[in-house]
Amino acid sequence: MAHDPRTVPSATISRLVTYLRIVTQLEQGGVRTTSSEYLAKEAQVSAFQIRKDLAYFGRFGTRGEGYTVPTLRREIERILGLTRQWRVAIVGVGRIGEALANYPNFRDYHFELKGLFDLDPAKVGRLVAGLEIKHLSELNRLVLEQGIDIGFITVPPKAAQDAADALVQAGIKGILNFAPTVIEVPREVHVEPVDFLAGLKRLSFYIINPQLKEELA
Ligand code: NAD
């Protein structure tokens, strides 16, 4: 029986994304079956952790025989909601926004870029990645027309809350926030912060504390 998703740890969801990458690569390499031990080694977690993470969502694989790779790939995609395409809008088409828009593999990863928005009159009307940058005042209409579900925030930190408010008002359900600031949204909207500078600071800590790497594994 499927587990109540309200009690699944968010670390499990992060690990599922890693498991999906591993089984997708196995499948692309023509591998038909795998084991928790193999997945554990590749994901740098224990085999017990793999079985525990998957057990939140049902029974996968057969004792002694492991997992059928295409089935496991499909099941993890289903758990993650990746059996459909998600439509994305980017708010703030500066250095980061434009680089993300030009990322060629959006579609492969079940995400389709459908809208670019900015406030700068010098940017509105320009073409980036085949899409015309629209003024933010057109967000509500285009979210509705294009069925956009997800918004990226790539505006300066002081404008991030305004961008979030505009996305929420337009009916967006999830936000990937690249601005290094906390944004407030209603309970039903999910925000995922993305911050490579935070990653760099964690890296600095692990470089000056090399003995802690061992304990992580
Ligand atoms: P940028 O100045 O090049 O671009 C910002 C764009 O947002 C501009 O085009 C501007 O006109 C537009 N804008 C400003 N206010 C707006 C609003 N209210 N609505 C719509 N558009 C608006 O900035 P950048 O270098 O691309 O950085 C964007 C954000 O990403 C910043 O918050 C920056 O701190 C952050 N950042 C994040 C990471 C990360 O790892 N997540 C790394 C670097 C920078």
py3Dmol code that shows the C-alpha trace and the ligand (Angstrom):
import py3Dmol

protein = """\
ATOM      1  CA  MET A   1       0.000   0.000   0.000  1.00  0.00           C
ATOM      2  CA  ALA A   2       1.322   3.490  -0.813  1.00  0.00           C
ATOM      3  CA  HIS A   3       2.577   5.545   2.122  1.00  0.00           C
ATOM      4  CA  ASP A   4       0.976   8.813   3.163  1.00  0.00           C
ATOM      5  CA  PRO A   5       3.153  11.329   1.251  1.00  0.00           C
ATOM      6  CA  ARG A   6       2.845  13.889   4.078  1.00  0.00           C
ATOM      7  CA  THR A   7       5.239  11.843   6.195  1.00  0.00           C
ATOM      8  CA  VAL A   8       7.944  11.133   3.606  1.00  0.00           C
ATOM      9  CA  PRO A   9      11.261  12.827   4.563  1.00  0.00           C
ATOM     10  CA  SER A  10      12.403  15.407   2.040  1.00  0.00           C
ATOM     11  CA  ALA A  11      15.846  13.696   1.974  1.00  0.00           C
ATOM     12  CA  THR A  12      14.059  10.621   0.570  1.00  0.00           C
ATOM     13  CA  ILE A  13      12.692  12.722  -2.301  1.00  0.00           C
ATOM     14  CA  SER A  14      16.203  14.057  -3.017  1.00  0.00           C
ATOM     15  CA  ARG A  15      17.560  10.496  -3.036  1.00  0.00           C
ATOM     16  CA  LEU A  16      14.754   9.311  -5.358  1.00  0.00           C
ATOM     17  CA  VAL A  17      15.934  11.909  -7.879  1.00  0.00           C
ATOM     18  CA  THR A  18      19.428  10.372  -7.641  1.00  0.00           C
ATOM     19  CA  TYR A  19      18.061   6.791  -7.978  1.00  0.00           C
ATOM     20  CA  LEU A  20      16.120   7.898 -11.062  1.00  0.00           C
ATOM     21  CA  ARG A  21      19.296   9.242 -12.678  1.00  0.00           C
ATOM     22  CA  ILE A  22      21.100   5.955 -11.963  1.00  0.00           C
ATOM     23  CA  VAL A  23      18.364   3.636 -13.279  1.00  0.00           C
ATOM     24  CA  THR A  24      17.857   5.844 -16.340  1.00  0.00           C
ATOM     25  CA  GLN A  25      21.573   5.518 -17.137  1.00  0.00           C
ATOM     26  CA  LEU A  26      21.384   1.745 -16.596  1.00  0.00           C
ATOM     27  CA  GLU A  27      18.395   1.511 -18.913  1.00  0.00           C
ATOM     28  CA  GLN A  28      20.137   3.597 -21.572  1.00  0.00           C
ATOM     29  CA  GLY A  29      23.061   1.180 -21.317  1.00  0.00           C
ATOM     30  CA  GLY A  30      20.732  -1.765 -21.980  1.00  0.00           C
ATOM     31  CA  VAL A  31      20.878  -3.166 -18.411  1.00  0.00           C
ATOM     32  CA  ARG A  32      17.658  -5.044 -17.537  1.00  0.00           C
ATOM     33  CA  THR A  33      18.002  -5.818 -13.822  1.00  0.00           C
ATOM     34  CA  THR A  34      19.762  -4.279 -10.832  1.00  0.00           C
ATOM     35  CA  SER A  35      20.022  -4.642  -7.051  1.00  0.00           C
ATOM     36  CA  SER A  36      19.778  -2.394  -3.996  1.00  0.00           C
ATOM     37  CA  GLU A  37      23.489  -3.074  -3.474  1.00  0.00           C
ATOM     38  CA  TYR A  38      24.394  -1.699  -6.915  1.00  0.00           C
ATOM     39  CA  LEU A  39      22.101   1.334  -6.515  1.00  0.00           C
ATOM     40  CA  ALA A  40      23.526   1.906  -3.014  1.00  0.00           C
ATOM     41  CA  LYS A  41      27.089   1.955  -4.322  1.00  0.00           C
ATOM     42  CA  GLU A  42      26.232   4.375  -7.111  1.00  0.00           C
ATOM     43  CA  ALA A  43      24.126   6.655  -4.883  1.00  0.00           C
ATOM     44  CA  GLN A  44      26.650   6.467  -2.000  1.00  0.00           C
ATOM     45  CA  VAL A  45      24.041   5.357   0.524  1.00  0.00           C
ATOM     46  CA  SER A  46      23.365   1.992   2.169  1.00  0.00           C
ATOM     47  CA  ALA A  47      21.286  -0.752   0.515  1.00  0.00           C
ATOM     48  CA  PHE A  48      18.996  -0.537   3.557  1.00  0.00           C
ATOM     49  CA  GLN A  49      18.436   3.162   2.807  1.00  0.00           C
ATOM     50  CA  ILE A  50      17.436   2.364  -0.792  1.00  0.00           C
ATOM     51  CA  ARG A  51      14.911  -0.260   0.340  1.00  0.00           C
ATOM     52  CA  LYS A  52      13.571   2.067   3.044  1.00  0.00           C
ATOM     53  CA  ASP A  53      13.185   5.011   0.629  1.00  0.00           C
ATOM     54  CA  LEU A  54      11.318   2.891  -1.929  1.00  0.00           C
ATOM     55  CA  ALA A  55       9.183   1.237   0.774  1.00  0.00           C
ATOM     56  CA  TYR A  56       7.478   4.571   1.469  1.00  0.00           C
ATOM     57  CA  PHE A  57       5.774   4.176  -1.884  1.00  0.00           C
ATOM     58  CA  GLY A  58       5.053   0.459  -2.191  1.00  0.00           C
ATOM     59  CA  ARG A  59       6.802  -2.809  -3.005  1.00  0.00           C
ATOM     60  CA  PHE A  60       9.355  -2.786  -5.792  1.00  0.00           C
ATOM     61  CA  GLY A  61      11.578  -5.601  -6.940  1.00  0.00           C
ATOM     62  CA  THR A  62      11.669  -9.243  -5.895  1.00  0.00           C
ATOM     63  CA  ARG A  63      13.616 -10.674  -2.974  1.00  0.00           C
ATOM     64  CA  GLY A  64      16.782 -12.319  -4.299  1.00  0.00           C
ATOM     65  CA  GLU A  65      16.195 -11.084  -7.840  1.00  0.00           C
ATOM     66  CA  GLY A  66      16.478  -7.331  -7.440  1.00  0.00           C
ATOM     67  CA  TYR A  67      14.711  -4.780  -9.582  1.00  0.00           C
ATOM     68  CA  THR A  68      13.688  -4.746 -13.241  1.00  0.00           C
ATOM     69  CA  VAL A  69      15.363  -1.556 -14.476  1.00  0.00           C
ATOM     70  CA  PRO A  70      12.655  -0.167 -16.841  1.00  0.00           C
ATOM     71  CA  THR A  71       9.926  -0.904 -14.262  1.00  0.00           C
ATOM     72  CA  LEU A  72      11.853   0.783 -11.452  1.00  0.00           C
ATOM     73  CA  ARG A  73      12.571   3.784 -13.697  1.00  0.00           C
ATOM     74  CA  ARG A  74       8.872   4.097 -14.541  1.00  0.00           C
ATOM     75  CA  GLU A  75       7.817   3.686 -10.897  1.00  0.00           C
ATOM     76  CA  ILE A  76      10.234   6.367  -9.641  1.00  0.00           C
ATOM     77  CA  GLU A  77       9.049   8.700 -12.410  1.00  0.00           C
ATOM     78  CA  ARG A  78       5.462   8.052 -11.330  1.00  0.00           C
ATOM     79  CA  ILE A  79       6.314   8.767  -7.665  1.00  0.00           C
ATOM     80  CA  LEU A  80       8.041  12.017  -8.642  1.00  0.00           C
ATOM     81  CA  GLY A  81       5.156  13.119 -10.880  1.00  0.00           C
ATOM     82  CA  LEU A  82       7.323  12.909 -13.975  1.00  0.00           C
ATOM     83  CA  THR A  83       4.865  10.985 -16.128  1.00  0.00           C
ATOM     84  CA  ARG A  84       3.517  14.308 -17.379  1.00  0.00           C
ATOM     85  CA  GLN A  85       5.141  17.409 -18.737  1.00  0.00           C
ATOM     86  CA  TRP A  86       5.466  20.452 -16.506  1.00  0.00           C
ATOM     87  CA  ARG A  87       5.361  23.908 -18.013  1.00  0.00           C
ATOM     88  CA  VAL A  88       7.811  26.460 -16.758  1.00  0.00           C
ATOM     89  CA  ALA A  89       8.063  30.252 -16.758  1.00  0.00           C
ATOM     90  CA  ILE A  90      11.177  32.241 -15.889  1.00  0.00           C
ATOM     91  CA  VAL A  91      10.774  35.572 -14.104  1.00  0.00           C
ATOM     92  CA  GLY A  92      13.874  37.749 -14.533  1.00  0.00           C
ATOM     93  CA  VAL A  93      15.754  37.219 -17.811  1.00  0.00           C
ATOM     94  CA  GLY A  94      19.216  38.448 -16.778  1.00  0.00           C
ATOM     95  CA  ARG A  95      22.449  36.424 -16.683  1.00  0.00           C
ATOM     96  CA  ILE A  96      21.021  33.413 -14.822  1.00  0.00           C
ATOM     97  CA  GLY A  97      17.524  33.524 -16.347  1.00  0.00           C
ATOM     98  CA  GLU A  98      18.886  33.667 -19.878  1.00  0.00           C
ATOM     99  CA  ALA A  99      21.394  30.857 -19.238  1.00  0.00           C
ATOM    100  CA  LEU A 100      18.611  28.638 -17.856  1.00  0.00           C
ATOM    101  CA  ALA A 101      16.346  29.469 -20.792  1.00  0.00           C
ATOM    102  CA  ASN A 102      19.089  28.392 -23.181  1.00  0.00           C
ATOM    103  CA  TYR A 103      19.686  25.097 -21.384  1.00  0.00           C
ATOM    104  CA  PRO A 104      18.981  22.628 -24.194  1.00  0.00           C
ATOM    105  CA  ASN A 105      17.724  19.660 -22.187  1.00  0.00           C
ATOM    106  CA  PHE A 106      14.615  21.140 -20.585  1.00  0.00           C
ATOM    107  CA  ARG A 107      12.274  18.901 -22.602  1.00  0.00           C
ATOM    108  CA  ASP A 108      14.215  15.688 -21.927  1.00  0.00           C
ATOM    109  CA  TYR A 109      13.683  16.220 -18.252  1.00  0.00           C
ATOM    110  CA  HIS A 110       9.901  16.532 -18.452  1.00  0.00           C
ATOM    111  CA  PHE A 111       9.972  20.301 -18.205  1.00  0.00           C
ATOM    112  CA  GLU A 112       9.040  22.627 -21.008  1.00  0.00           C
ATOM    113  CA  LEU A 113       9.880  26.315 -21.043  1.00  0.00           C
ATOM    114  CA  LYS A 114       6.735  28.244 -21.932  1.00  0.00           C
ATOM    115  CA  GLY A 115       7.272  31.817 -20.765  1.00  0.00           C
ATOM    116  CA  LEU A 116       9.928  34.466 -20.081  1.00  0.00           C
ATOM    117  CA  PHE A 117       9.079  37.571 -18.068  1.00  0.00           C
ATOM    118  CA  ASP A 118      10.938  40.718 -17.126  1.00  0.00           C
ATOM    119  CA  LEU A 119      10.206  44.324 -16.158  1.00  0.00           C
ATOM    120  CA  ASP A 120      13.019  45.978 -18.096  1.00  0.00           C
ATOM    121  CA  PRO A 121      11.577  47.671 -21.228  1.00  0.00           C
ATOM    122  CA  ALA A 122      14.928  47.076 -22.960  1.00  0.00           C
ATOM    123  CA  LYS A 123      14.431  43.295 -22.556  1.00  0.00           C
ATOM    124  CA  VAL A 124      10.694  42.958 -23.210  1.00  0.00           C
ATOM    125  CA  GLY A 125      10.139  41.894 -26.832  1.00  0.00           C
ATOM    126  CA  ARG A 126      13.605  40.312 -27.232  1.00  0.00           C
ATOM    127  CA  LEU A 127      13.830  36.658 -28.318  1.00  0.00           C
ATOM    128  CA  VAL A 128      15.646  34.214 -26.021  1.00  0.00           C
ATOM    129  CA  ALA A 129      15.642  30.465 -26.714  1.00  0.00           C
ATOM    130  CA  GLY A 130      12.949  31.034 -29.327  1.00  0.00           C
ATOM    131  CA  LEU A 131      10.584  32.744 -26.864  1.00  0.00           C
ATOM    132  CA  GLU A 132       9.694  36.409 -26.725  1.00  0.00           C
ATOM    133  CA  ILE A 133      10.331  38.038 -23.345  1.00  0.00           C
ATOM    134  CA  LYS A 134       7.012  39.369 -22.049  1.00  0.00           C
ATOM    135  CA  HIS A 135       6.330  42.117 -19.549  1.00  0.00           C
ATOM    136  CA  LEU A 136       5.484  40.785 -16.094  1.00  0.00           C
ATOM    137  CA  SER A 137       2.042  42.398 -16.383  1.00  0.00           C
ATOM    138  CA  GLU A 138       1.190  39.630 -18.902  1.00  0.00           C
ATOM    139  CA  LEU A 139       2.017  36.833 -16.439  1.00  0.00           C
ATOM    140  CA  ASN A 140      -1.564  36.051 -15.314  1.00  0.00           C
ATOM    141  CA  ARG A 141      -2.889  35.794 -18.848  1.00  0.00           C
ATOM    142  CA  LEU A 142      -0.009  33.673 -20.163  1.00  0.00           C
ATOM    143  CA  VAL A 143       0.056  31.307 -17.173  1.00  0.00           C
ATOM    144  CA  LEU A 144      -3.583  30.583 -17.881  1.00  0.00           C
ATOM    145  CA  GLU A 145      -3.233  30.368 -21.664  1.00  0.00           C
ATOM    146  CA  GLN A 146      -0.083  28.220 -21.639  1.00  0.00           C
ATOM    147  CA  GLY A 147      -1.002  26.075 -18.625  1.00  0.00           C
ATOM    148  CA  ILE A 148       2.192  27.062 -16.793  1.00  0.00           C
ATOM    149  CA  ASP A 149       2.644  25.306 -13.419  1.00  0.00           C
ATOM    150  CA  ILE A 150       6.177  26.168 -12.295  1.00  0.00           C
ATOM    151  CA  GLY A 151       8.039  29.477 -11.993  1.00  0.00           C
ATOM    152  CA  PHE A 152      11.765  30.147 -11.714  1.00  0.00           C
ATOM    153  CA  ILE A 153      12.724  33.289  -9.820  1.00  0.00           C
ATOM    154  CA  THR A 154      15.925  34.776 -11.258  1.00  0.00           C
ATOM    155  CA  VAL A 155      15.492  38.415 -10.246  1.00  0.00           C
ATOM    156  CA  PRO A 156      17.732  40.359  -7.823  1.00  0.00           C
ATOM    157  CA  PRO A 157      17.128  39.416  -4.161  1.00  0.00           C
ATOM    158  CA  LYS A 158      15.223  42.611  -3.343  1.00  0.00           C
ATOM    159  CA  ALA A 159      12.702  41.863  -6.130  1.00  0.00           C
ATOM    160  CA  ALA A 160      12.275  38.160  -5.280  1.00  0.00           C
ATOM    161  CA  GLN A 161       9.229  38.548  -3.010  1.00  0.00           C
ATOM    162  CA  ASP A 162       7.445  40.680  -5.625  1.00  0.00           C
ATOM    163  CA  ALA A 163       8.208  38.042  -8.261  1.00  0.00           C
ATOM    164  CA  ALA A 164       6.913  35.314  -5.924  1.00  0.00           C
ATOM    165  CA  ASP A 165       3.725  37.265  -5.203  1.00  0.00           C
ATOM    166  CA  ALA A 166       3.144  37.710  -8.940  1.00  0.00           C
ATOM    167  CA  LEU A 167       3.668  33.974  -9.576  1.00  0.00           C
ATOM    168  CA  VAL A 168       1.365  32.961  -6.715  1.00  0.00           C
ATOM    169  CA  GLN A 169      -1.290  35.386  -7.881  1.00  0.00           C
ATOM    170  CA  ALA A 170      -1.088  33.889 -11.358  1.00  0.00           C
ATOM    171  CA  GLY A 171      -1.815  30.419  -9.910  1.00  0.00           C
ATOM    172  CA  ILE A 172       1.668  28.867  -9.999  1.00  0.00           C
ATOM    173  CA  LYS A 173       2.037  25.749  -7.799  1.00  0.00           C
ATOM    174  CA  GLY A 174       5.807  25.486  -7.454  1.00  0.00           C
ATOM    175  CA  ILE A 175       8.719  27.913  -7.447  1.00  0.00           C
ATOM    176  CA  LEU A 176      12.412  27.260  -8.025  1.00  0.00           C
ATOM    177  CA  ASN A 177      13.987  30.225  -6.269  1.00  0.00           C
ATOM    178  CA  PHE A 178      17.490  31.164  -7.406  1.00  0.00           C
ATOM    179  CA  ALA A 179      17.521  34.445  -5.475  1.00  0.00           C
ATOM    180  CA  PRO A 180      19.467  34.130  -2.197  1.00  0.00           C
ATOM    181  CA  THR A 181      16.556  35.171  -0.018  1.00  0.00           C
ATOM    182  CA  VAL A 182      13.642  33.508   1.734  1.00  0.00           C
ATOM    183  CA  ILE A 183      10.312  34.135   0.036  1.00  0.00           C
ATOM    184  CA  GLU A 184       6.930  33.751   1.661  1.00  0.00           C
ATOM    185  CA  VAL A 185       4.179  31.880  -0.137  1.00  0.00           C
ATOM    186  CA  PRO A 186       0.873  30.259   0.842  1.00  0.00           C
ATOM    187  CA  ARG A 187       1.030  26.690   2.206  1.00  0.00           C
ATOM    188  CA  GLU A 188      -0.155  25.097  -0.999  1.00  0.00           C
ATOM    189  CA  VAL A 189       2.718  26.528  -3.038  1.00  0.00           C
ATOM    190  CA  HIS A 190       6.058  24.702  -2.791  1.00  0.00           C
ATOM    191  CA  VAL A 191       9.360  26.600  -2.986  1.00  0.00           C
ATOM    192  CA  GLU A 192      12.679  24.909  -3.785  1.00  0.00           C
ATOM    193  CA  PRO A 193      15.682  27.136  -3.138  1.00  0.00           C
ATOM    194  CA  VAL A 194      18.683  26.707  -5.462  1.00  0.00           C
ATOM    195  CA  ASP A 195      21.939  28.237  -4.327  1.00  0.00           C
ATOM    196  CA  PHE A 196      25.335  27.250  -5.678  1.00  0.00           C
ATOM    197  CA  LEU A 197      26.991  29.780  -3.378  1.00  0.00           C
ATOM    198  CA  ALA A 198      25.593  27.857  -0.398  1.00  0.00           C
ATOM    199  CA  GLY A 199      27.099  24.724  -1.969  1.00  0.00           C
ATOM    200  CA  LEU A 200      30.454  26.495  -2.210  1.00  0.00           C
ATOM    201  CA  LYS A 201      30.323  27.402   1.483  1.00  0.00           C
ATOM    202  CA  ARG A 202      29.561  23.773   2.426  1.00  0.00           C
ATOM    203  CA  LEU A 203      32.463  22.749   0.206  1.00  0.00           C
ATOM    204  CA  SER A 204      34.762  25.112   2.085  1.00  0.00           C
ATOM    205  CA  PHE A 205      33.713  23.470   5.380  1.00  0.00           C
ATOM    206  CA  TYR A 206      34.435  19.945   4.075  1.00  0.00           C
ATOM    207  CA  ILE A 207      37.793  20.998   2.621  1.00  0.00           C
ATOM    208  CA  ILE A 208      38.953  22.307   6.000  1.00  0.00           C
ATOM    209  CA  ASN A 209      37.467  19.232   7.757  1.00  0.00           C
ATOM    210  CA  PRO A 210      38.609  16.328   5.528  1.00  0.00           C
ATOM    211  CA  GLN A 211      38.096  13.714   8.268  1.00  0.00           C
ATOM    212  CA  LEU A 212      34.326  14.365   8.175  1.00  0.00           C
ATOM    213  CA  LYS A 213      34.064  12.984   4.630  1.00  0.00           C
ATOM    214  CA  GLU A 214      34.570   9.466   5.994  1.00  0.00           C
ATOM    215  CA  GLU A 215      31.637   9.829   8.372  1.00  0.00           C
ATOM    216  CA  LEU A 216      29.360  10.983   5.576  1.00  0.00           C
ATOM    217  CA  ALA A 217      29.642   7.771   3.556  1.00  0.00           C
TER     218      ALA A 217
END
"""
ligand_1 = """\
44
NAD
P 20.679 40.092 -13.426
O 20.720 41.440 -12.798
O 21.590 39.772 -14.576
O 19.185 39.805 -13.938
C 18.034 40.052 -13.166
C 16.863 40.299 -14.125
O 15.670 40.439 -13.361
C 17.001 41.575 -14.971
O 16.742 41.272 -16.322
C 15.937 42.511 -14.378
O 15.403 43.397 -15.336
C 14.905 41.510 -13.905
N 13.997 41.982 -12.862
C 14.257 42.773 -11.793
N 13.168 42.903 -11.015
C 12.190 42.171 -11.608
C 10.844 41.890 -11.277
N 10.271 42.346 -10.159
N 10.123 41.112 -12.116
C 10.686 40.605 -13.243
N 11.962 40.824 -13.600
C 12.704 41.593 -12.790
O 20.854 39.060 -12.250
P 21.539 37.584 -12.307
O 22.992 37.709 -12.213
O 20.928 36.808 -13.425
O 21.032 36.982 -10.917
C 19.658 36.724 -10.722
C 19.419 36.187 -9.328
O 20.107 34.958 -9.173
C 19.954 37.106 -8.219
O 19.044 37.067 -7.145
C 21.278 36.471 -7.837
O 21.648 36.775 -6.512
C 20.899 35.017 -7.992
N 21.999 34.074 -8.156
C 21.746 32.809 -7.763
C 22.698 31.836 -7.872
C 22.341 30.446 -7.414
O 23.170 29.585 -7.316
N 21.083 30.205 -7.133
C 23.949 32.135 -8.384
C 24.195 33.437 -8.814
C 23.204 34.411 -8.708
"""
view = py3Dmol.view(width=600, height=400)
view.addModel(protein, "pdb")
view.setStyle({"model": 0}, {"cartoon": {"style": "trace"}})
view.addModel(ligand_1, "xyz")
view.setStyle({"model": 1}, {"stick": {}})
view.zoomTo()
view.show()
